[in-house]
Every structure is written in C-alpha cells, then in structure tokens.
C-alpha cells in the first residue's frame, strides 16, 4: 500500500491514474487475478460477454466492501491487498475491476468524475468502464445504490483515461528519438543518469510522459536513437574524431 500527498486539481487526478495504471499492470501478471476472473465467469455461457462483465461486477459488489480513503493523502493498495482485506476505496475497487475484466479480454479505461455538488469542477471519484461491442459500460461499484452499467447520478464533469493503448503499451508512450530527447530535457538529467536510475522498459519523465528506457535490453534501437539526440552534435563530432584516430592507429 502506498500513501502520499496528492497534488491539487486535475494534476492530482492524473497522478492517481498514473499510480493506478501501475497497479493494474502488476495485477495482470498475477496468477491470483487470472484464476479468479475465470472462476467468476465459469458459470456464464461461452460468448455471453454481457454475462461475463455482469458476473465480474456482481462479484466485486458482493465481496469487496467500500471504505473511504485516508484524509488529506492519496492511499492506494495493490489488487492482491484489496482481495486479501476485502475492502477498498473507489480507486482500489476500480483497479480490481479493471484487472479482472482485462484479464479475460475486455478493454477498460478509467473515468475521473466530479460528483460533489460542493465542488463541481473538481474530480472526486474514479470508476472503470469496460468496452463491449464498441460501447463503454460503467462498472462503478464504489458508491451507494451502485448498479451495473449505470454512471454516477450526479456527474458534473468527467474525463476518460486510458490504461493501455491499442498495442498493449502504457499510454502517452513515446518511442522516437525526439520523444526520448524531450523527456531527458524535461527530467533535467543526462541520458547516463536516467539509464542508471531504472532498468525497466519505460521511464516516467518529469513532464508526465512515458518514454522508452534507452538502457532496457528490449529497446536497443531507441538506445541508439536516444544517444544521438541526448549527446548532441558537438559530442557526436568528438566521438567521430575519436573513432577516426583509433582507426588510424590500428591501421598502422
């Protein structure tokens, strides 16, 4: 479980969504989630997609008790922790619902919603929507009188946030040399510092963009591209001169 201060306004909602993406990504690799989703829909006839999503929704609604979050801070727990404690706030129920649905093939995105009449411009609630035959179906189990396919009754403002893109990567993913160079600039670090900081496929730069990690073994091409961008023209000239001198020495 993570507890930290949350930024104000939309920035805080985006911060929560980023954290939730990581939780869902981890849950999709969990055998517990994979097995549970299949057990839940086992009684549903094959190819009954409405029935499968309803079964997942009903299971969460029956088995996970809603509780409010920590006052003054953002608290998020893993899907495994939510299943173990059988309680969670709206973000926790959302990550659980998303992981269950995505583990059996349903695209899901998160909806940030302003539902408080006292603050109609501020996002105060998050819930998931699953895609079914081209339409997005609300699966909000973290409110009173919740029902499958029904959004919050008071919805002053809302915004959808992707969890995965069309090819299964994190959203806002940059894979070109320009993307990587801009992320290095935004982070205020050199390429070497970023390389040393993480050994994962993607980096979250200071500008909020996910970019390919140039040090990751599965991204050798971006490494070459990023190096040319990050080092700059003067450094490339020096490297070229060094290579020429080495060739001259070896030739002798």
N, C-alpha and C positions, 0 to 999 in steps of 0.2 A: 504494500500500500504506500502511496506517495501523498504527502501533504505539503503544499507550498502556497505562497501568496499568489494571487491571481491579478493580472492587470485589469484595469477598468475598461468598461465598454466592449466594443467589438473585438479589441485585441485580446481581452480575456477569454471570449468565446473561442477565438481561433487558437489560443493557447490550449484550451481544454480539448478541442477537436484534435489537435496535433498529438496530445498525450493519448487520447482515446484511440487514434489510429495505431499507435504503437502497441497498445493493449490488445486490440483486435488482431494485429499481425502476429503477436505472440500466441494468442489463443488458437489461431488457425493452424498452428503447429502442434497443438496439444492433443494427444490421443484421447484424453478425457472428453473434450468438446466434440471431437469427431465421432466417438462412440455414442455419446449422449444424444446428439442430434438424430442419429439413425435409430436409436431405441425409441425416441419420442414419436417418430413418424412411422414406426414399424406397422402399426395397425391401420394406417391410411392406405387406401388402394394406390397402386403404382400409377404415376402420371396425373394424380389428383393434386395439382400444385396449390390450389386454394386450400385444400385439406391439410397439406403439409405445413404451410405457413400458419394456418389457424392452430394446428396442433402445437407448433413451437410457441406461439403466442400464449395459448391457454396454459401450457406447462409453466412458463415463466410467471404468468399472472398468479397461478395457484401455489407455486413453490418458493418464490422469492419475495420477501416482504419489503415494501418500500420504507426507507428511513431518510430523513433529511440529512444534509451534509454538515461538515464542520463549519461553525460560524467564523466568518472572516477569512477563510482559506479555501483553497481548492483541494479536495481529497478525492483520490481515485484509487480503486483497487483492481487487481487483476481479475480476470474471469474465473480462474480457479478459486480465488479467495471469495468471490461472490457466491459460487456454488457451495463452498465449504461453510460459509456463515449463513447462507440463505437469506441475506439481507443486502440492500444496496440503495443508493440514491439514483436519480434519473440517469446520470452518466454511467453508472455501473450496470443498471438494467439494460441500457442501450448497447453497451459493448457486449454483454452476454447475448442479447437478442441478435445483434449483428453477426457475431461469431457463429452462433448456431445456424442461422439462415445461410450465411456464406459457405459454411462447411458442407452444405448439401446443394450448392449451386445457384443460390439466389443473390443477385447484386443488391447491395444495401448502401444507402447513404445516410448521413446524419442530418437532422433538421434542428437548427438553433431557432428557438421561438421566444418571442416576447409575449408572455401570458399574464403579467401582473398589471392590473389597471392603474396601479400607483406609479408604474414606470413602463409605459407602453413602448418606449423606444429602446429599452434595454433587454437583451437576451437573458431570460431567467430559467429556461427549460431546454433540455435536449432530448430528442427521441429519434428512433430509427424509422426509416421507410424502406420496404423491400420492393423490388421491381417484379411485377407479374404481368405478363403479356403487354409489355410496353408502358404500363402504368405504375406509379409509385403508391404503395399501400402503407398507410400509417400503422405502426406497430408500437404504440405508446402504452406501456404497462405501468408507468410510474406516475399515475395521478388517480384521483378519486373517480369512481364510475367509469374506469377505462374500458374500452371495447375495441375489438379487432377492426381495423380499417377506419377508425374514427379519430380525426385530429383533435387537439385541444379545443374546447368550446369557445374559449376566449383566445384569439390569436391576432394580436395587433401588428405583428411583424414577424417574418420568418426568412430563413436562408438555408439552402441546401449545401452540404459539404461532402464531397466525395471521400470515400475510404480508399478505394483502389481505382486506377484508371482502366481503360479498355484492354490493356495488355498485362494487367496484374501488378503494376508498379505503384509506388506511392504517388499520390497526386502532386502536381506542381513540380514534377521531376524534370530537371534539365540534364541533357546528355551531350550537348555540343560543347566545343571548346569555349565558345563565348559564354555559355551558361556557367561553366566552371570558373572561368576567369572573373566573371561578375560576382560570383559567390565568394571567391577569395578576397576580392576587393571589399565586399560588404562585411566580411568577417574580420577584416583588419589583420589578417595573418598571412604569412607566406605560405606557399604550397607545401614546403617542408614541415611547417608547424601543424598544418591541417593533416598532413599524411601521418605524422606521429601521434596525432590526437585520437584517431579512430582507425579501426580495421574492420569496417563494415561496408556493405555495398553503397550506402548513401550517407551523405552528410547533411545536417541541417545548419545552414548558414545563418548569419545574424539577420539577414533580410527576410528570413522565414521561408526561403526556398530550399527544397530538397535537390541536391545535385549528386552526380556520381562521384564516389570517393576515388580519386586518382590512384590511391595505393591499394585498392581492392584487387585481388588476384583475378577476379572475373571481369575486370574492366581495363584490360591492358591498352586498348585503343584510346579511351578517354585519357589515360595516363600520358600518352604521347601528345595528345592534343592539348591537354591542360598544361603540360610542361612548356610548350611553345608559347602559350598565352601568358602563363604566370611569370616566366623568366623575362620576357620582353626582348626587343630587338637587340639592345646592347649586349645582353648576356648571350644571346644566340651567336652574335658575331664573335665573341670571345671563345665560345665553345667551338665554333667552326675553325678559328685560328689555331686553337689547341689541337684539334684533330689533324689539321694540315701539318703542324710542326711534328706531331707524333708520326705521321705518315712519312715525312721527310727523313726523320731519324731512322725509322725502321728500314726505309729503302736503301740507306747507306750500308 
